[in-house]
Amino acid sequence: MSSSIRKSVNSDALTRLAQAIAVAVSATLAGCSSHAPQTEATHTPNIAARAKQKPIWLSEKPTPQIPQDVWERMREGFQLQEGLGVNPRIEQQRLWFASNPSFLENAGDRGSLYIHYIVERLEERNMPLELALLPVIESAYNPMAYSRADAVGLWQFIPSTGRYFNLRQTRFYDGRRDITASTTAALDYLTRLHDMFNGDWLLALAAYNAGEGTVSRAIERNEKLGLPTDYWNLPLPSETQAYVPKLLALSQVVQSPEAYGVNLNPIANEPYFQVVEINQRMDLSKVAEVANIDEDELFQLNPAYKQRITVDGPQHLLVPTSKAQLLTTSLQTMSPDELISKRSLKPVFEGADPTEVAKLKRAYRVKRGDNLGSIAKANKVEVKDLQRWNKLTGKNLKVGQTLVMRDTSKPSKSRSSGRVNTVIAANSKSKKSDSKQQTQYKVKRGDTLYVVAKRFNVEMQHLKRWNPGASKALKPGQMLTVYQPH
């Protein structure tokens, strides 16, 4: 290689080396620049800004509050209201409830013993909590209710359907009235109907009212005619056409009771009753005495025992939660004889003062074609008295039903200081006041049944039973009877 060529090559190499060194130095300077410390003044605003945002990013969701009122708990579980829109059939039923606020208010008071239990069973199955209002439609939450079709209890089971769902029915016990057993049967039935109609709750409810056969035939008819097969378009009996809208309207009223002028008394979101196991025959009156439980309240919790004796039913009783421990302890120390009265069965006119029974004209058995008006006229009594004596909330009668008649010509004077005792037939509710002192209270301006009940520390539902003629709107000067323990 010539010396000129070597000089050219060395010159080119030196040039490339110088360029590489220049690039490396530039990169180093750039890196140092990116990591160079900034002045304190430059970063202070950004640090402050991040400090202000920190609680927002680190904040946690508040723990949901457990409702204190069962009504509120029920509202949170409503599932049937979506997509309803404006529906004249629902609006018509809602207008009725708004025009008759006492119906729901009274049903709620009666149901205060049972609603918490039913809501919990529905939640366990993830069923719509609107179904807790179904007994309002069926029975007004009266476990003693029965219909012309011989349907009985909170959920109104007819005999055959009750037997299908293992609700035992004998002379002494009727499982259709059993609070826990009938609730289980009703939820089983509704679940079965829900599955049968492909998860459509409205069709399931229609079938609960009219029977699955009636609804299935209506669906088949519409399919053949090319018509819609949803509940709102089916040709169902008029009662069933009103049944589902009635429940939906009722749930809307419960959703916003104040908007419809309805006053729902709060119901504590806690169990009202507890199950106490038993292993012997007992009279409910004796159990009530032992555990210091109001006898009428105990019977409302155990209405399936038609003679108020624990025969033919399950080996347990439902008792108010506050009295469960006392009863359990007492049962362990008492002999069987102490829990059975000398009589084998309660008489038809149980709980009545003997002097009152002597004044009865007779017990009347309803015949075909009878109505309250004709019976009252024939026996020279008022219809309202017949309803009061027999705890009838409507005017429907059943052939073979026993009605109590009494002589109203002379006011009776009994140990309850002039209060007319209500004498009722078997399978009705009664109230004993032997262990309680009677007080006559004169209503003052501004008093309500709720206020008076609180004043005397008694349950409002008991105050209503002691004063069957008293309406919710009390009048100043009106006399109320109150029973208090001695």
C-alpha positions as CSV (number, residue, x, y, z in Angstrom):
1,M,0.0,0.0,0.0
2,S,1.4,3.5,-0.9
3,S,2.0,6.1,1.8
4,S,-0.7,8.3,0.3
5,I,-3.3,5.6,0.5
6,R,-2.3,4.9,4.2
7,K,-2.6,8.5,5.1
8,S,-6.1,8.6,3.5
9,V,-7.3,5.6,5.5
10,N,-5.9,6.9,8.8
11,S,-7.6,10.2,8.1
12,D,-11.0,8.5,7.5
13,A,-10.7,6.4,10.7
14,L,-9.9,9.4,12.8
15,T,-12.9,11.2,11.4
16,R,-15.3,8.3,12.3
17,L,-13.8,8.0,15.8
18,A,-14.3,11.6,16.4
19,Q,-17.9,11.4,15.3
20,A,-18.6,8.4,17.6
21,I,-17.0,10.2,20.5
22,A,-19.2,13.2,19.8
23,V,-22.4,11.1,19.8
24,A,-21.5,9.4,23.0
25,V,-20.8,12.7,24.8
26,S,-24.1,14.1,23.5
27,A,-26.0,11.1,24.8
28,T,-24.3,11.3,28.2
29,L,-25.1,15.0,28.5
30,A,-28.7,14.3,27.6
31,G,-29.0,11.6,30.2
32,C,-27.4,13.8,32.9
33,S,-29.8,16.6,31.9
34,S,-32.9,14.3,32.3
35,H,-31.7,13.4,35.8
36,A,-30.5,16.8,36.8
37,P,-32.0,18.0,40.1
38,Q,-34.7,20.6,39.7
39,T,-35.2,23.6,41.8
40,E,-37.4,23.2,44.9
41,A,-39.7,25.9,43.6
42,T,-40.4,24.0,40.4
43,H,-41.7,20.8,42.2
44,T,-43.5,22.3,45.2
45,P,-46.9,22.9,43.4
46,N,-47.0,19.4,42.0
47,I,-46.3,17.8,45.4
48,A,-49.1,19.8,46.9
49,A,-51.5,18.8,44.2
50,R,-50.7,15.1,44.6
51,A,-51.1,15.4,48.4
52,K,-54.6,16.8,47.9
53,Q,-55.7,14.0,45.6
54,K,-54.3,11.2,47.8
55,P,-57.4,10.8,50.0
56,I,-59.6,10.5,46.9
57,W,-57.5,7.6,45.5
58,L,-57.2,5.8,48.8
59,S,-60.8,6.3,50.0
60,E,-62.8,3.1,50.6
61,K,-66.5,2.4,49.9
62,P,-68.6,2.9,53.0
63,T,-70.0,-0.3,54.5
64,P,-73.7,-0.6,53.5
65,Q,-76.0,0.1,56.4
66,I,-78.2,-2.8,57.5
67,P,-81.9,-1.6,57.4
68,Q,-83.4,-1.2,60.8
69,D,-86.9,-1.6,59.4
70,V,-88.2,-4.7,57.5
71,W,-90.1,-2.5,55.1
72,E,-86.8,-0.9,54.0
73,R,-85.2,-4.3,53.7
74,M,-88.1,-5.4,51.6
75,R,-87.8,-2.4,49.2
76,E,-84.1,-3.2,48.6
77,G,-85.1,-6.7,47.4
78,F,-87.8,-5.7,44.9
79,Q,-87.2,-7.3,41.5
80,L,-90.5,-7.1,39.6
81,Q,-90.7,-3.4,38.9
82,E,-88.4,-3.1,36.0
83,G,-89.9,-2.4,32.6
84,L,-93.5,-2.0,33.8
85,G,-94.0,1.5,32.4
86,V,-97.4,3.1,32.6
87,N,-100.0,0.3,33.0
88,P,-103.7,1.2,33.5
89,R,-104.4,-2.1,35.3
90,I,-101.7,-1.4,37.8
91,E,-102.8,2.2,38.2
92,Q,-106.3,1.1,38.9
93,Q,-105.2,-1.1,41.8
94,R,-102.8,1.5,43.1
95,L,-105.6,4.0,43.3
96,W,-107.6,1.6,45.4
97,F,-104.8,1.2,47.9
98,A,-104.3,4.9,48.1
99,S,-108.1,5.4,48.7
100,N,-108.1,2.7,51.4
101,P,-104.9,3.2,53.3
102,S,-106.2,1.4,56.4
103,F,-106.2,-1.9,54.5
104,L,-102.5,-2.0,54.1
105,E,-101.8,-0.4,57.5
106,N,-103.9,-3.0,59.3
107,A,-102.5,-5.9,57.3
108,G,-99.0,-4.6,58.1
109,D,-99.8,-4.6,61.8
110,R,-101.1,-8.1,61.7
111,G,-98.2,-9.3,59.7
112,S,-95.6,-7.7,62.0
113,L,-95.3,-11.1,63.7
114,Y,-94.4,-12.9,60.4
115,I,-93.0,-10.6,57.8
116,H,-89.3,-10.8,59.0
117,Y,-89.4,-14.6,58.8
118,I,-90.9,-14.5,55.3
119,V,-88.4,-11.9,54.0
120,E,-85.5,-14.0,55.3
121,R,-86.8,-17.2,53.6
122,L,-87.3,-15.3,50.3
123,E,-83.8,-13.9,50.5
124,E,-82.3,-17.4,51.1
125,R,-83.8,-18.4,47.8
126,N,-83.0,-15.2,46.0
127,M,-86.7,-14.7,45.2
128,P,-88.3,-11.2,44.7
129,L,-89.2,-9.6,48.0
130,E,-92.4,-8.4,46.5
131,L,-93.6,-11.9,47.3
132,A,-93.6,-11.0,51.0
133,L,-96.6,-8.9,50.2
134,L,-98.5,-11.8,48.7
135,P,-100.2,-12.7,52.0
136,V,-101.5,-9.1,52.1
137,I,-103.4,-9.9,48.9
138,E,-104.3,-13.5,49.9
139,S,-105.3,-13.1,53.5
140,A,-104.5,-9.6,54.7
141,Y,-101.9,-11.4,56.8
142,N,-104.6,-13.2,58.9
143,P,-103.6,-16.8,59.5
144,M,-107.2,-17.7,60.3
145,A,-108.5,-16.4,57.0
146,Y,-110.5,-18.8,54.8
147,S,-112.3,-18.3,51.5
148,R,-115.4,-19.7,49.8
149,A,-113.1,-22.2,48.0
150,D,-112.0,-23.6,51.4
151,A,-108.6,-21.9,51.1
152,V,-107.0,-21.4,54.5
153,G,-104.1,-19.5,56.1
154,L,-101.7,-16.7,55.2
155,W,-101.0,-18.2,51.8
156,Q,-104.6,-19.5,51.2
157,F,-104.0,-23.2,50.3
158,I,-107.0,-25.3,49.3
159,P,-107.0,-28.8,50.9
160,S,-105.7,-30.7,47.9
161,T,-102.8,-28.4,47.2
162,G,-102.0,-28.3,50.9
163,R,-101.8,-32.1,51.0
164,Y,-99.6,-32.1,47.9
165,F,-97.1,-29.9,49.7
166,N,-97.2,-32.0,52.9
167,L,-99.4,-29.7,54.9
168,R,-101.1,-32.1,57.3
169,Q,-104.9,-31.5,58.0
170,T,-106.7,-33.2,60.9
171,R,-109.3,-32.4,63.4
172,F,-106.6,-30.9,65.7
173,Y,-104.0,-29.5,63.3
174,D,-104.1,-27.8,60.0
175,G,-100.7,-27.2,58.4
176,R,-102.2,-24.6,56.0
177,R,-102.3,-22.4,59.1
178,D,-98.8,-23.3,60.3
179,I,-96.7,-20.1,59.8
180,T,-93.4,-21.8,59.0
181,A,-94.8,-24.9,57.2
182,S,-97.2,-23.0,55.0
183,T,-94.5,-20.5,54.1
184,T,-92.1,-23.2,53.0
185,A,-94.9,-24.8,51.0
186,A,-95.9,-21.5,49.3
187,L,-92.3,-20.7,48.4
188,D,-91.8,-24.3,47.0
189,Y,-95.0,-23.9,45.0
190,L,-94.0,-20.5,43.6
191,T,-90.5,-21.8,42.7
192,R,-92.0,-24.7,40.9
193,L,-94.3,-22.4,38.9
194,H,-91.5,-20.0,38.2
195,D,-89.5,-22.9,36.6
196,M,-92.6,-24.2,34.8
197,F,-93.1,-20.9,33.1
198,N,-89.5,-20.4,32.0
199,G,-88.5,-17.9,34.8
200,D,-91.5,-15.6,34.3
201,W,-92.6,-14.4,37.7
202,L,-95.8,-12.8,36.4
203,L,-97.0,-16.0,34.9
204,A,-96.0,-17.9,38.0
205,L,-98.1,-15.5,40.1
206,A,-101.0,-15.9,37.8
207,A,-100.8,-19.7,38.1
208,Y,-100.6,-19.4,41.9
209,N,-104.0,-17.7,41.7
210,A,-105.7,-19.5,38.9
211,G,-103.8,-22.8,38.7
212,E,-101.1,-23.8,36.2
213,G,-103.6,-25.5,33.9
214,T,-105.6,-22.4,33.4
215,V,-102.5,-20.3,32.5
216,S,-101.0,-23.1,30.3
217,R,-104.3,-23.3,28.3
218,A,-104.4,-19.5,27.9
219,I,-100.8,-19.6,26.5
220,E,-101.6,-22.4,24.1
221,R,-104.6,-20.5,22.8
222,N,-102.6,-17.4,22.1
223,E,-99.8,-19.4,20.4
224,K,-102.4,-20.9,18.0
225,L,-103.7,-17.5,17.2
226,G,-100.3,-16.0,16.8
227,L,-100.8,-13.6,19.7
228,P,-98.3,-12.6,22.5
229,T,-98.1,-15.1,25.3
230,D,-96.9,-12.8,28.1
231,Y,-99.1,-12.3,31.2
232,W,-100.6,-8.9,30.0
233,N,-102.0,-10.4,26.8
234,L,-103.4,-13.7,28.1
235,P,-107.2,-14.3,28.3
236,L,-107.4,-15.1,32.0
237,P,-110.2,-15.0,34.5
238,S,-111.1,-11.5,35.8
239,E,-109.8,-12.3,39.3
240,T,-106.4,-13.4,37.9
241,Q,-106.3,-10.4,35.6
242,A,-106.5,-8.2,38.7
243,Y,-104.3,-10.4,40.9
244,V,-100.8,-9.6,39.5
245,P,-101.5,-5.9,39.0
246,K,-102.7,-5.8,42.6
247,L,-99.4,-7.2,43.9
248,L,-97.4,-4.9,41.7
249,A,-99.4,-1.9,42.7
250,L,-99.1,-2.8,46.4
251,S,-95.3,-3.1,46.1
252,Q,-95.3,0.4,44.5
253,V,-97.3,1.8,47.5
254,V,-94.9,0.1,49.9
255,Q,-92.0,1.6,47.9
256,S,-93.2,5.1,48.6
257,P,-96.0,5.0,51.2
258,E,-96.0,8.7,52.0
259,A,-96.7,9.5,48.4
260,Y,-100.0,7.6,48.7
261,G,-101.0,8.7,52.2
262,V,-100.2,5.3,53.8
263,N,-98.6,5.2,57.2
264,L,-96.7,1.9,57.7
265,N,-95.7,1.4,61.3
266,P,-92.0,0.3,61.4
267,I,-91.3,-3.4,61.9
268,A,-88.0,-4.2,63.6
269,N,-85.6,-6.0,61.2
270,E,-85.1,-8.9,63.7
271,P,-86.8,-12.2,64.3
272,Y,-90.1,-11.8,66.1
273,F,-90.3,-15.5,67.1
274,Q,-88.1,-18.4,67.9
275,V,-88.7,-22.1,67.6
276,V,-88.8,-24.0,70.9
277,E,-88.7,-27.8,70.8
278,I,-91.3,-29.8,72.7
279,N,-91.7,-33.5,73.4
280,Q,-95.1,-33.8,75.0
281,R,-98.7,-32.7,74.5
282,M,-99.4,-29.2,75.9
283,D,-102.3,-26.7,76.2
284,L,-101.3,-23.4,74.7
285,S,-103.1,-21.6,77.6
286,K,-100.7,-23.4,80.0
287,V,-97.7,-22.7,77.9
288,A,-98.7,-19.0,77.8
289,E,-99.0,-19.0,81.6
290,V,-95.7,-20.6,82.2
291,A,-93.7,-18.4,79.9
292,N,-95.7,-15.2,80.7
293,I,-96.8,-14.9,77.1
294,D,-100.1,-13.3,76.0
295,E,-102.3,-16.3,75.1
296,D,-103.8,-14.7,72.1
297,E,-100.3,-13.8,70.8
298,L,-99.1,-17.4,71.3
299,F,-102.1,-18.7,69.3
300,Q,-101.4,-16.2,66.5
301,L,-97.9,-17.7,66.3
302,N,-99.3,-21.3,66.4
303,P,-102.7,-21.0,64.7
304,A,-102.4,-24.5,63.2
305,Y,-103.4,-26.1,66.5
306,K,-107.2,-25.7,66.0
307,Q,-108.1,-26.8,69.5
308,R,-105.1,-25.0,71.1
309,I,-103.6,-28.4,72.0
310,T,-100.3,-29.6,70.5
311,V,-101.7,-32.7,68.8
312,D,-101.0,-34.0,65.3
313,G,-98.5,-31.2,64.6
314,P,-94.7,-30.7,64.7
315,Q,-92.8,-31.1,67.9
316,H,-92.1,-27.4,68.4
317,L,-93.8,-24.1,69.2
318,L,-93.2,-20.6,67.9
319,V,-92.8,-18.2,70.8
320,P,-91.8,-14.5,71.0
321,T,-88.0,-14.3,71.0
322,S,-87.9,-12.5,74.3
323,K,-89.7,-15.4,76.0
324,A,-88.0,-18.4,74.3
325,Q,-85.3,-18.9,77.0
326,L,-87.8,-18.7,79.8
327,L,-90.1,-21.3,78.2
328,T,-87.2,-23.6,77.5
329,T,-86.0,-23.4,81.1
330,S,-89.5,-23.9,82.5
331,L,-90.2,-27.0,80.3
332,Q,-87.1,-28.7,81.8
333,T,-88.4,-28.4,85.3
334,M,-92.1,-29.0,84.9
335,S,-94.0,-32.3,84.9
336,P,-96.3,-33.2,81.9
337,D,-99.4,-32.9,84.1
338,E,-98.6,-29.2,84.7
339,L,-98.9,-28.5,81.0
340,I,-102.2,-30.2,80.3
341,S,-105.5,-29.0,81.6
342,K,-108.2,-31.3,82.9
343,R,-110.4,-30.9,79.9
344,S,-109.6,-33.0,76.8
345,L,-110.6,-30.2,74.4
346,K,-111.4,-26.6,74.6
347,P,-115.2,-25.9,74.4
348,V,-116.5,-24.1,71.3
349,F,-117.0,-20.9,73.2
350,E,-113.5,-20.8,74.7
351,G,-112.3,-17.9,76.8
352,A,-115.7,-16.6,77.6
353,D,-117.1,-15.7,81.0
354,P,-119.6,-18.3,82.1
355,T,-122.3,-15.7,82.7
356,E,-121.8,-14.5,79.1
357,V,-122.1,-18.0,77.7
358,A,-125.4,-18.3,79.6
359,K,-126.7,-15.3,77.7
360,L,-126.0,-16.7,74.3
361,K,-129.1,-17.5,72.2
362,R,-127.4,-20.2,70.1
363,A,-124.7,-21.0,67.7
364,Y,-126.0,-20.8,64.1
365,R,-124.7,-23.0,61.3
366,V,-124.7,-21.3,57.9
367,K,-127.0,-22.8,55.2
368,R,-126.9,-22.6,51.5
369,G,-128.3,-19.2,50.4
370,D,-127.6,-17.5,53.7
371,N,-126.0,-14.1,54.0
372,L,-125.1,-11.9,56.9
373,G,-128.1,-9.6,56.3
374,S,-130.7,-12.4,56.3
375,I,-129.1,-14.1,59.3
376,A,-128.9,-10.8,61.3
377,K,-132.5,-10.0,60.5
378,A,-133.8,-13.5,61.5
379,N,-132.0,-13.3,64.8
380,K,-132.7,-9.6,65.5
381,V,-129.1,-8.5,65.6
382,E,-127.0,-6.1,63.7
383,V,-124.7,-7.2,60.8
384,K,-121.8,-5.4,62.4
385,D,-122.4,-7.3,65.6
386,L,-122.2,-10.6,63.8
387,Q,-119.0,-9.5,62.2
388,R,-117.5,-8.4,65.5
389,W,-118.6,-11.5,67.4
390,N,-117.2,-13.8,64.8
391,K,-114.1,-11.8,63.7
392,L,-115.4,-11.5,60.2
393,T,-113.5,-8.9,58.1
394,G,-115.9,-9.2,55.1
395,K,-119.4,-10.5,54.3
396,N,-118.5,-13.8,52.7
397,L,-119.9,-16.9,54.4
398,K,-119.2,-20.6,53.9
399,V,-121.9,-23.3,54.0
400,G,-121.5,-25.2,57.3
401,Q,-119.7,-22.3,59.0
402,T,-120.6,-21.8,62.7
403,L,-121.6,-18.3,63.7
404,V,-122.1,-17.2,67.3
405,M,-125.3,-15.4,68.3
406,R,-125.8,-13.5,71.5
407,D,-128.6,-11.8,73.3
408,T,-128.2,-8.0,72.9
409,S,-131.4,-7.1,74.7
410,K,-129.7,-6.6,78.1
411,P,-126.2,-5.2,78.6
412,S,-124.1,-7.8,80.5
413,K,-122.2,-7.0,83.6
414,S,-119.3,-9.4,84.1
415,R,-116.0,-9.3,86.0
416,S,-114.6,-7.1,83.3
417,S,-116.5,-4.0,84.7
418,G,-119.1,-3.7,82.0
419,R,-117.0,-4.6,79.0
420,V,-118.9,-6.9,76.7
421,N,-116.8,-9.9,76.2
422,T,-116.5,-11.1,72.6
423,V,-117.5,-14.8,72.4
424,I,-116.2,-16.5,69.3
425,A,-116.6,-19.8,67.6
426,A,-114.0,-22.5,67.3
427,N,-111.1,-21.7,65.0
428,S,-111.4,-18.0,65.9
429,K,-109.2,-15.9,68.1
430,S,-110.0,-15.2,71.7
431,K,-108.6,-13.1,74.5
432,K,-108.4,-14.1,78.2
433,S,-108.1,-11.3,80.7
434,D,-108.1,-13.4,83.9
435,S,-104.6,-12.4,84.9
436,K,-104.8,-8.8,83.8
437,Q,-106.5,-5.7,85.2
438,Q,-108.9,-3.8,83.1
439,T,-108.6,0.0,82.7
440,Q,-111.0,2.3,81.0
441,Y,-109.2,5.1,79.1
442,K,-110.9,8.2,77.8
443,V,-109.5,9.4,74.5
444,K,-108.0,12.9,74.4
445,R,-107.5,15.2,71.4
446,G,-104.6,14.0,69.3
447,D,-104.7,10.4,70.5
448,T,-104.3,7.5,68.1
449,L,-104.3,3.8,68.8
450,Y,-100.5,3.8,68.4
451,V,-100.2,6.6,71.0
452,V,-102.5,4.9,73.5
453,A,-100.7,1.6,73.1
454,K,-97.4,3.2,73.8
455,R,-98.8,5.1,76.8
456,F,-99.9,1.8,78.4
457,N,-96.9,-0.2,77.1
458,V,-99.1,-2.7,75.3
459,E,-99.1,-3.9,71.7
460,M,-101.3,-1.9,69.3
461,Q,-102.7,-5.1,67.8
462,H,-103.9,-6.2,71.3
463,L,-105.5,-2.8,71.8
464,K,-107.4,-3.3,68.6
465,R,-108.6,-6.7,69.7
466,W,-109.7,-5.4,73.0
467,N,-111.7,-2.6,71.3
468,P,-113.0,-4.2,68.0
469,G,-115.3,-1.3,67.3
470,A,-112.5,1.3,67.5
471,S,-111.3,2.8,64.2
472,K,-107.8,4.1,63.7
473,A,-109.2,7.7,63.8
474,L,-110.2,8.0,67.5
475,K,-112.6,10.6,68.7
476,P,-112.0,12.7,71.9
477,G,-114.1,11.3,74.7
478,Q,-114.2,7.8,73.3
479,M,-113.7,5.1,75.9
480,L,-111.1,2.4,75.3
481,T,-110.6,-0.8,77.3
482,V,-106.9,-1.6,78.2
483,Y,-105.7,-4.7,80.0
484,Q,-102.5,-4.5,82.0
485,P,-100.8,-7.1,84.2
486,H,-101.7,-7.0,87.9
